[in-house]
Amino acid sequence: MLERWGGMIRKIKIDTVTYDIEVTAEVIIVDGRECKGSIAYDENKIRISSSIGAGQAKVTLMHEIMHGA
């Protein structure tokens, strides 16, 4: 299941879990490193940095989806 807004996916169902997708201006830190995106399994949320371009955002979203698979 995909739900879109403004050309960007807003929700995605991976197996039995639905994740909210959030584009954020906040710095994303994972294991002490700044990242372009992250997946929070406990919150069912994927976050993508707004500081990257549209093409890189799509690649980053696919990367985070693979973590959820």
PyMOL Python script that loads the backbone (N, CA, C, O; Angstrom):
from pymol import cmd

cmd.read_pdbstr("""\
ATOM      1  N   MET A   1       0.847  -1.180   0.000  1.00  0.00           N
ATOM      2  CA  MET A   1       0.000   0.000   0.000  1.00  0.00           C
ATOM      3  C   MET A   1       0.890   1.240   0.000  1.00  0.00           C
ATOM      4  O   MET A   1       1.807   1.356   0.813  1.00  0.00           O
ATOM      5  N   LEU A   2       0.620   2.140  -0.893  1.00  0.00           N
ATOM      6  CA  LEU A   2       1.331   3.410  -0.942  1.00  0.00           C
ATOM      7  C   LEU A   2       0.313   4.533  -0.851  1.00  0.00           C
ATOM      8  O   LEU A   2      -0.750   4.474  -1.469  1.00  0.00           O
ATOM      9  N   GLU A   3       0.639   5.540  -0.089  1.00  0.00           N
ATOM     10  CA  GLU A   3      -0.208   6.731  -0.016  1.00  0.00           C
ATOM     11  C   GLU A   3       0.689   7.920  -0.327  1.00  0.00           C
ATOM     12  O   GLU A   3       1.756   8.064   0.269  1.00  0.00           O
ATOM     13  N   ARG A   4       0.266   8.775  -1.256  1.00  0.00           N
ATOM     14  CA  ARG A   4       1.118   9.877  -1.718  1.00  0.00           C
ATOM     15  C   ARG A   4       0.579  11.234  -1.314  1.00  0.00           C
ATOM     16  O   ARG A   4      -0.612  11.408  -1.058  1.00  0.00           O
ATOM     17  N   TRP A   5       1.490  12.187  -1.263  1.00  0.00           N
ATOM     18  CA  TRP A   5       1.118  13.597  -1.128  1.00  0.00           C
ATOM     19  C   TRP A   5       2.186  14.399  -1.822  1.00  0.00           C
ATOM     20  O   TRP A   5       3.374  14.159  -1.609  1.00  0.00           O
ATOM     21  N   GLY A   6       1.798  15.339  -2.641  1.00  0.00           N
ATOM     22  CA  GLY A   6       2.739  16.210  -3.338  1.00  0.00           C
ATOM     23  C   GLY A   6       3.835  15.466  -4.084  1.00  0.00           C
ATOM     24  O   GLY A   6       4.962  15.956  -4.153  1.00  0.00           O
ATOM     25  N   GLY A   7       3.542  14.304  -4.641  1.00  0.00           N
ATOM     26  CA  GLY A   7       4.533  13.549  -5.387  1.00  0.00           C
ATOM     27  C   GLY A   7       5.399  12.645  -4.526  1.00  0.00           C
ATOM     28  O   GLY A   7       6.148  11.830  -5.063  1.00  0.00           O
ATOM     29  N   MET A   8       5.320  12.763  -3.213  1.00  0.00           N
ATOM     30  CA  MET A   8       6.130  11.934  -2.316  1.00  0.00           C
ATOM     31  C   MET A   8       5.210  10.968  -1.583  1.00  0.00           C
ATOM     32  O   MET A   8       4.108  11.338  -1.177  1.00  0.00           O
ATOM     33  N   ILE A   9       5.657   9.753  -1.417  1.00  0.00           N
ATOM     34  CA  ILE A   9       4.884   8.757  -0.687  1.00  0.00           C
ATOM     35  C   ILE A   9       4.786   9.181   0.777  1.00  0.00           C
ATOM     36  O   ILE A   9       5.769   9.633   1.364  1.00  0.00           O
ATOM     37  N   ARG A  10       3.607   9.034   1.357  1.00  0.00           N
ATOM     38  CA  ARG A  10       3.377   9.430   2.747  1.00  0.00           C
ATOM     39  C   ARG A  10       3.293   8.237   3.699  1.00  0.00           C
ATOM     40  O   ARG A  10       3.646   8.345   4.873  1.00  0.00           O
ATOM     41  N   LYS A  11       2.830   7.117   3.190  1.00  0.00           N
ATOM     42  CA  LYS A  11       2.734   5.885   3.983  1.00  0.00           C
ATOM     43  C   LYS A  11       3.096   4.720   3.084  1.00  0.00           C
ATOM     44  O   LYS A  11       2.885   4.764   1.872  1.00  0.00           O
ATOM     45  N   ILE A  12       3.643   3.679   3.691  1.00  0.00           N
ATOM     46  CA  ILE A  12       3.919   2.453   2.950  1.00  0.00           C
ATOM     47  C   ILE A  12       3.733   1.272   3.883  1.00  0.00           C
ATOM     48  O   ILE A  12       4.122   1.313   5.050  1.00  0.00           O
ATOM     49  N   LYS A  13       3.131   0.216   3.350  1.00  0.00           N
ATOM     50  CA  LYS A  13       2.961  -1.007   4.123  1.00  0.00           C
ATOM     51  C   LYS A  13       4.040  -1.985   3.692  1.00  0.00           C
ATOM     52  O   LYS A  13       4.130  -2.348   2.519  1.00  0.00           O
ATOM     53  N   ILE A  14       4.858  -2.409   4.646  1.00  0.00           N
ATOM     54  CA  ILE A  14       5.916  -3.378   4.410  1.00  0.00           C
ATOM     55  C   ILE A  14       5.547  -4.606   5.222  1.00  0.00           C
ATOM     56  O   ILE A  14       5.553  -4.569   6.453  1.00  0.00           O
ATOM     57  N   ASP A  15       5.225  -5.697   4.535  1.00  0.00           N
ATOM     58  CA  ASP A  15       4.724  -6.908   5.161  1.00  0.00           C
ATOM     59  C   ASP A  15       3.443  -6.562   5.915  1.00  0.00           C
ATOM     60  O   ASP A  15       2.448  -6.211   5.280  1.00  0.00           O
ATOM     61  N   THR A  16       3.430  -6.647   7.228  1.00  0.00           N
ATOM     62  CA  THR A  16       2.208  -6.355   7.992  1.00  0.00           C
ATOM     63  C   THR A  16       2.258  -4.996   8.689  1.00  0.00           C
ATOM     64  O   THR A  16       1.322  -4.631   9.402  1.00  0.00           O
ATOM     65  N   VAL A  17       3.335  -4.252   8.490  1.00  0.00           N
ATOM     66  CA  VAL A  17       3.535  -2.987   9.219  1.00  0.00           C
ATOM     67  C   VAL A  17       3.380  -1.805   8.274  1.00  0.00           C
ATOM     68  O   VAL A  17       3.990  -1.777   7.205  1.00  0.00           O
ATOM     69  N   THR A  18       2.564  -0.826   8.665  1.00  0.00           N
ATOM     70  CA  THR A  18       2.428   0.414   7.907  1.00  0.00           C
ATOM     71  C   THR A  18       3.328   1.470   8.536  1.00  0.00           C
ATOM     72  O   THR A  18       3.230   1.754   9.730  1.00  0.00           O
ATOM     73  N   TYR A  19       4.206   2.049   7.719  1.00  0.00           N
ATOM     74  CA  TYR A  19       5.141   3.080   8.169  1.00  0.00           C
ATOM     75  C   TYR A  19       4.687   4.439   7.646  1.00  0.00           C
ATOM     76  O   TYR A  19       4.335   4.573   6.474  1.00  0.00           O
ATOM     77  N   ASP A  20       4.696   5.450   8.522  1.00  0.00           N
ATOM     78  CA  ASP A  20       4.519   6.833   8.100  1.00  0.00           C
ATOM     79  C   ASP A  20       5.854   7.304   7.537  1.00  0.00           C
ATOM     80  O   ASP A  20       6.912   6.934   8.045  1.00  0.00           O
ATOM     81  N   ILE A  21       5.804   8.114   6.495  1.00  0.00           N
ATOM     82  CA  ILE A  21       7.023   8.670   5.902  1.00  0.00           C
ATOM     83  C   ILE A  21       7.003  10.169   6.132  1.00  0.00           C
ATOM     84  O   ILE A  21       6.047  10.856   5.775  1.00  0.00           O
ATOM     85  N   GLU A  22       8.063  10.658   6.727  1.00  0.00           N
ATOM     86  CA  GLU A  22       8.158  12.067   7.115  1.00  0.00           C
ATOM     87  C   GLU A  22       9.406  12.687   6.492  1.00  0.00           C
ATOM     88  O   GLU A  22      10.510  12.161   6.633  1.00  0.00           O
ATOM     89  N   VAL A  23       9.218  13.798   5.809  1.00  0.00           N
ATOM     90  CA  VAL A  23      10.350  14.585   5.315  1.00  0.00           C
ATOM     91  C   VAL A  23      10.603  15.651   6.371  1.00  0.00           C
ATOM     92  O   VAL A  23       9.696  16.395   6.744  1.00  0.00           O
ATOM     93  N   THR A  24      11.840  15.719   6.852  1.00  0.00           N
ATOM     94  CA  THR A  24      12.140  16.590   7.986  1.00  0.00           C
ATOM     95  C   THR A  24      13.364  17.456   7.742  1.00  0.00           C
ATOM     96  O   THR A  24      14.321  17.044   7.086  1.00  0.00           O
ATOM     97  N   ALA A  25      13.309  18.671   8.289  1.00  0.00           N
ATOM     98  CA  ALA A  25      14.463  19.576   8.242  1.00  0.00           C
ATOM     99  C   ALA A  25      15.422  19.297   9.396  1.00  0.00           C
ATOM    100  O   ALA A  25      16.542  19.808   9.415  1.00  0.00           O
ATOM    101  N   GLU A  26      14.983  18.489  10.355  1.00  0.00           N
ATOM    102  CA  GLU A  26      15.855  18.145  11.488  1.00  0.00           C
ATOM    103  C   GLU A  26      17.003  17.264  11.003  1.00  0.00           C
ATOM    104  O   GLU A  26      16.849  16.482  10.065  1.00  0.00           O
ATOM    105  N   VAL A  27      18.145  17.402  11.652  1.00  0.00           N
ATOM    106  CA  VAL A  27      19.285  16.550  11.337  1.00  0.00           C
ATOM    107  C   VAL A  27      18.957  15.135  11.816  1.00  0.00           C
ATOM    108  O   VAL A  27      18.509  14.945  12.947  1.00  0.00           O
ATOM    109  N   ILE A  28      19.180  14.156  10.960  1.00  0.00           N
ATOM    110  CA  ILE A  28      18.903  12.753  11.291  1.00  0.00           C
ATOM    111  C   ILE A  28      20.218  12.114  11.730  1.00  0.00           C
ATOM    112  O   ILE A  28      21.172  12.041  10.955  1.00  0.00           O
ATOM    113  N   ILE A  29      20.259  11.655  12.970  1.00  0.00           N
ATOM    114  CA  ILE A  29      21.449  11.027  13.527  1.00  0.00           C
ATOM    115  C   ILE A  29      21.132   9.565  13.836  1.00  0.00           C
ATOM    116  O   ILE A  29      20.168   9.267  14.541  1.00  0.00           O
ATOM    117  N   VAL A  30      21.946   8.661  13.305  1.00  0.00           N
ATOM    118  CA  VAL A  30      21.819   7.231  13.588  1.00  0.00           C
ATOM    119  C   VAL A  30      23.196   6.723  14.000  1.00  0.00           C
ATOM    120  O   VAL A  30      24.171   6.878  13.264  1.00  0.00           O
ATOM    121  N   ASP A  31      23.266   6.117  15.178  1.00  0.00           N
ATOM    122  CA  ASP A  31      24.537   5.592  15.709  1.00  0.00           C
ATOM    123  C   ASP A  31      25.640   6.648  15.677  1.00  0.00           C
ATOM    124  O   ASP A  31      26.789   6.348  15.352  1.00  0.00           O
ATOM    125  N   GLY A  32      25.279   7.886  16.018  1.00  0.00           N
ATOM    126  CA  GLY A  32      26.257   8.967  16.103  1.00  0.00           C
ATOM    127  C   GLY A  32      26.672   9.568  14.772  1.00  0.00           C
ATOM    128  O   GLY A  32      27.578  10.400  14.730  1.00  0.00           O
ATOM    129  N   ARG A  33      26.025   9.161  13.678  1.00  0.00           N
ATOM    130  CA  ARG A  33      26.382   9.679  12.351  1.00  0.00           C
ATOM    131  C   ARG A  33      25.185  10.381  11.715  1.00  0.00           C
ATOM    132  O   ARG A  33      24.044   9.939  11.851  1.00  0.00           O
ATOM    133  N   GLU A  34      25.466  11.480  11.022  1.00  0.00           N
ATOM    134  CA  GLU A  34      24.409  12.183  10.289  1.00  0.00           C
ATOM    135  C   GLU A  34      24.038  11.363   9.054  1.00  0.00           C
ATOM    136  O   GLU A  34      24.910  10.908   8.314  1.00  0.00           O
ATOM    137  N   CYS A  35      22.741  11.182   8.844  1.00  0.00           N
ATOM    138  CA  CYS A  35      22.245  10.346   7.749  1.00  0.00           C
ATOM    139  C   CYS A  35      21.231  11.103   6.898  1.00  0.00           C
ATOM    140  O   CYS A  35      20.700  12.136   7.307  1.00  0.00           O
ATOM    141  N   LYS A  36      20.977  10.572   5.715  1.00  0.00           N
ATOM    142  CA  LYS A  36      19.980  11.149   4.820  1.00  0.00           C
ATOM    143  C   LYS A  36      18.586  10.650   5.155  1.00  0.00           C
ATOM    144  O   LYS A  36      17.591  11.271   4.783  1.00  0.00           O
ATOM    145  N   GLY A  37      18.515   9.521   5.863  1.00  0.00           N
ATOM    146  CA  GLY A  37      17.227   8.952   6.229  1.00  0.00           C
ATOM    147  C   GLY A  37      17.383   7.957   7.356  1.00  0.00           C
ATOM    148  O   GLY A  37      18.495   7.571   7.716  1.00  0.00           O
ATOM    149  N   SER A  38      16.244   7.544   7.912  1.00  0.00           N
ATOM    150  CA  SER A  38      16.261   6.541   8.983  1.00  0.00           C
ATOM    151  C   SER A  38      14.917   5.834   9.030  1.00  0.00           C
ATOM    152  O   SER A  38      13.915   6.321   8.508  1.00  0.00           O
ATOM    153  N   ILE A  39      14.925   4.669   9.672  1.00  0.00           N
ATOM    154  CA  ILE A  39      13.689   3.945   9.932  1.00  0.00           C
ATOM    155  C   ILE A  39      13.636   3.669  11.424  1.00  0.00           C
ATOM    156  O   ILE A  39      14.598   3.172  12.010  1.00  0.00           O
ATOM    157  N   ALA A  40      12.515   3.992  12.027  1.00  0.00           N
ATOM    158  CA  ALA A  40      12.316   3.749  13.465  1.00  0.00           C
ATOM    159  C   ALA A  40      11.263   2.656  13.584  1.00  0.00           C
ATOM    160  O   ALA A  40      10.068   2.910  13.430  1.00  0.00           O
ATOM    161  N   TYR A  41      11.716   1.443  13.859  1.00  0.00           N
ATOM    162  CA  TYR A  41      10.814   0.293  13.930  1.00  0.00           C
ATOM    163  C   TYR A  41       9.807   0.443  15.067  1.00  0.00           C
ATOM    164  O   TYR A  41       8.652   0.037  14.937  1.00  0.00           O
ATOM    165  N   ASP A  42      10.242   1.020  16.172  1.00  0.00           N
ATOM    166  CA  ASP A  42       9.368   1.165  17.339  1.00  0.00           C
ATOM    167  C   ASP A  42       8.295   2.236  17.145  1.00  0.00           C
ATOM    168  O   ASP A  42       7.278   2.227  17.838  1.00  0.00           O
ATOM    169  N   GLU A  43       8.515   3.154  16.211  1.00  0.00           N
ATOM    170  CA  GLU A  43       7.551   4.224  15.928  1.00  0.00           C
ATOM    171  C   GLU A  43       6.811   4.008  14.607  1.00  0.00           C
ATOM    172  O   GLU A  43       5.888   4.753  14.278  1.00  0.00           O
ATOM    173  N   ASN A  44       7.221   2.982  13.851  1.00  0.00           N
ATOM    174  CA  ASN A  44       6.666   2.740  12.508  1.00  0.00           C
ATOM    175  C   ASN A  44       6.785   3.998  11.654  1.00  0.00           C
ATOM    176  O   ASN A  44       5.816   4.455  11.046  1.00  0.00           O
ATOM    177  N   LYS A  45       8.012   4.548  11.624  1.00  0.00           N
ATOM    178  CA  LYS A  45       8.226   5.806  10.909  1.00  0.00           C
ATOM    179  C   LYS A  45       9.537   5.761  10.117  1.00  0.00           C
ATOM    180  O   LYS A  45      10.567   5.300  10.609  1.00  0.00           O
ATOM    181  N   ILE A  46       9.464   6.254   8.880  1.00  0.00           N
ATOM    182  CA  ILE A  46      10.645   6.466   8.046  1.00  0.00           C
ATOM    183  C   ILE A  46      10.814   7.964   7.916  1.00  0.00           C
ATOM    184  O   ILE A  46       9.866   8.678   7.590  1.00  0.00           O
ATOM    185  N   ARG A  47      12.033   8.445   8.173  1.00  0.00           N
ATOM    186  CA  ARG A  47      12.316   9.880   8.074  1.00  0.00           C
ATOM    187  C   ARG A  47      13.330  10.105   6.951  1.00  0.00           C
ATOM    188  O   ARG A  47      14.316   9.376   6.833  1.00  0.00           O
ATOM    189  N   ILE A  48      13.073  11.120   6.136  1.00  0.00           N
ATOM    190  CA  ILE A  48      13.946  11.503   5.034  1.00  0.00           C
ATOM    191  C   ILE A  48      14.322  12.971   5.223  1.00  0.00           C
ATOM    192  O   ILE A  48      13.467  13.807   5.513  1.00  0.00           O
ATOM    193  N   SER A  49      15.602  13.273   5.057  1.00  0.00           N
ATOM    194  CA  SER A  49      16.078  14.647   5.215  1.00  0.00           C
ATOM    195  C   SER A  49      15.580  15.533   4.080  1.00  0.00           C
ATOM    196  O   SER A  49      15.614  15.141   2.914  1.00  0.00           O
ATOM    197  N   SER A  50      15.121  16.719   4.427  1.00  0.00           N
ATOM    198  CA  SER A  50      14.668  17.681   3.406  1.00  0.00           C
ATOM    199  C   SER A  50      15.845  18.402   2.755  1.00  0.00           C
ATOM    200  O   SER A  50      15.654  19.166   1.809  1.00  0.00           O
ATOM    201  N   SER A  51      17.047  18.171   3.247  1.00  0.00           N
ATOM    202  CA  SER A  51      18.220  18.866   2.712  1.00  0.00           C
ATOM    203  C   SER A  51      18.777  18.210   1.452  1.00  0.00           C
ATOM    204  O   SER A  51      19.729  18.721   0.862  1.00  0.00           O
ATOM    205  N   ILE A  52      18.198  17.086   1.032  1.00  0.00           N
ATOM    206  CA  ILE A  52      18.684  16.405  -0.167  1.00  0.00           C
ATOM    207  C   ILE A  52      17.701  16.628  -1.311  1.00  0.00           C
ATOM    208  O   ILE A  52      16.533  16.946  -1.087  1.00  0.00           O
ATOM    209  N   GLY A  53      18.181  16.459  -2.522  1.00  0.00           N
ATOM    210  CA  GLY A  53      17.339  16.656  -3.700  1.00  0.00           C
ATOM    211  C   GLY A  53      16.324  15.539  -3.879  1.00  0.00           C
ATOM    212  O   GLY A  53      16.378  14.516  -3.197  1.00  0.00           O
ATOM    213  N   ALA A  54      15.396  15.749  -4.808  1.00  0.00           N
ATOM    214  CA  ALA A  54      14.308  14.796  -5.034  1.00  0.00           C
ATOM    215  C   ALA A  54      14.827  13.422  -5.452  1.00  0.00           C
ATOM    216  O   ALA A  54      14.334  12.400  -4.976  1.00  0.00           O
ATOM    217  N   GLY A  55      15.804  13.397  -6.325  1.00  0.00           N
ATOM    218  CA  GLY A  55      16.363  12.118  -6.774  1.00  0.00           C
ATOM    219  C   GLY A  55      17.004  11.351  -5.643  1.00  0.00           C
ATOM    220  O   GLY A  55      16.783  10.149  -5.498  1.00  0.00           O
ATOM    221  N   GLN A  56      17.798  12.038  -4.837  1.00  0.00           N
ATOM    222  CA  GLN A  56      18.454  11.396  -3.701  1.00  0.00           C
ATOM    223  C   GLN A  56      17.423  10.977  -2.655  1.00  0.00           C
ATOM    224  O   GLN A  56      17.599   9.959  -1.986  1.00  0.00           O
ATOM    225  N   ALA A  57      16.350  11.753  -2.509  1.00  0.00           N
ATOM    226  CA  ALA A  57      15.293  11.399  -1.557  1.00  0.00           C
ATOM    227  C   ALA A  57      14.633  10.080  -1.962  1.00  0.00           C
ATOM    228  O   ALA A  57      14.315   9.262  -1.098  1.00  0.00           O
ATOM    229  N   LYS A  58      14.424   9.864  -3.253  1.00  0.00           N
ATOM    230  CA  LYS A  58      13.832   8.609  -3.722  1.00  0.00           C
ATOM    231  C   LYS A  58      14.761   7.434  -3.442  1.00  0.00           C
ATOM    232  O   LYS A  58      14.314   6.376  -2.999  1.00  0.00           O
ATOM    233  N   VAL A  59      16.047   7.618  -3.700  1.00  0.00           N
ATOM    234  CA  VAL A  59      17.030   6.564  -3.436  1.00  0.00           C
ATOM    235  C   VAL A  59      17.084   6.270  -1.938  1.00  0.00           C
ATOM    236  O   VAL A  59      17.132   5.109  -1.531  1.00  0.00           O
ATOM    237  N   THR A  60      17.075   7.309  -1.131  1.00  0.00           N
ATOM    238  CA  THR A  60      17.129   7.151   0.325  1.00  0.00           C
ATOM    239  C   THR A  60      15.876   6.453   0.828  1.00  0.00           C
ATOM    240  O   THR A  60      15.961   5.589   1.701  1.00  0.00           O
ATOM    241  N   LEU A  61      14.718   6.811   0.293  1.00  0.00           N
ATOM    242  CA  LEU A  61      13.481   6.152   0.695  1.00  0.00           C
ATOM    243  C   LEU A  61      13.542   4.659   0.362  1.00  0.00           C
ATOM    244  O   LEU A  61      13.166   3.830   1.190  1.00  0.00           O
ATOM    245  N   MET A  62      14.004   4.315  -0.817  1.00  0.00           N
ATOM    246  CA  MET A  62      14.139   2.899  -1.188  1.00  0.00           C
ATOM    247  C   MET A  62      15.098   2.178  -0.239  1.00  0.00           C
ATOM    248  O   MET A  62      14.846   1.039   0.156  1.00  0.00           O
ATOM    249  N   HIS A  63      16.179   2.833   0.120  1.00  0.00           N
ATOM    250  CA  HIS A  63      17.144   2.266   1.063  1.00  0.00           C
ATOM    251  C   HIS A  63      16.472   1.962   2.401  1.00  0.00           C
ATOM    252  O   HIS A  63      16.657   0.878   2.955  1.00  0.00           O
ATOM    253  N   GLU A  64      15.697   2.903   2.919  1.00  0.00           N
ATOM    254  CA  GLU A  64      15.028   2.701   4.202  1.00  0.00           C
ATOM    255  C   GLU A  64      13.940   1.636   4.102  1.00  0.00           C
ATOM    256  O   GLU A  64      13.735   0.876   5.049  1.00  0.00           O
ATOM    257  N   ILE A  65      13.247   1.568   2.980  1.00  0.00           N
ATOM    258  CA  ILE A  65      12.247   0.526   2.777  1.00  0.00           C
ATOM    259  C   ILE A  65      12.898  -0.858   2.845  1.00  0.00           C
ATOM    260  O   ILE A  65      12.325  -1.789   3.412  1.00  0.00           O
ATOM    261  N   MET A  66      14.082  -0.988   2.273  1.00  0.00           N
ATOM    262  CA  MET A  66      14.788  -2.267   2.322  1.00  0.00           C
ATOM    263  C   MET A  66      15.127  -2.667   3.748  1.00  0.00           C
ATOM    264  O   MET A  66      15.117  -3.854   4.072  1.00  0.00           O
ATOM    265  N   HIS A  67      15.425  -1.701   4.604  1.00  0.00           N
ATOM    266  CA  HIS A  67      15.660  -2.021   6.013  1.00  0.00           C
ATOM    267  C   HIS A  67      14.396  -2.597   6.656  1.00  0.00           C
ATOM    268  O   HIS A  67      14.479  -3.445   7.544  1.00  0.00           O
ATOM    269  N   GLY A  68      13.238  -2.137   6.208  1.00  0.00           N
ATOM    270  CA  GLY A  68      11.973  -2.594   6.787  1.00  0.00           C
ATOM    271  C   GLY A  68      11.498  -3.930   6.233  1.00  0.00           C
ATOM    272  O   GLY A  68      10.616  -4.569   6.806  1.00  0.00           O
ATOM    273  N   ALA A  69      12.086  -4.349   5.118  1.00  0.00           N
ATOM    274  CA  ALA A  69      11.642  -5.591   4.477  1.00  0.00           C
ATOM    275  C   ALA A  69      12.138  -6.828   5.206  1.00  0.00           C
ATOM    276  O   ALA A  69      11.848  -7.949   4.789  1.00  0.00           O
TER     277      ALA A  69
END
""", "prot")
cmd.dss("prot")
cmd.show_as("cartoon", "prot")
cmd.util.cbc("prot")
cmd.orient("prot")
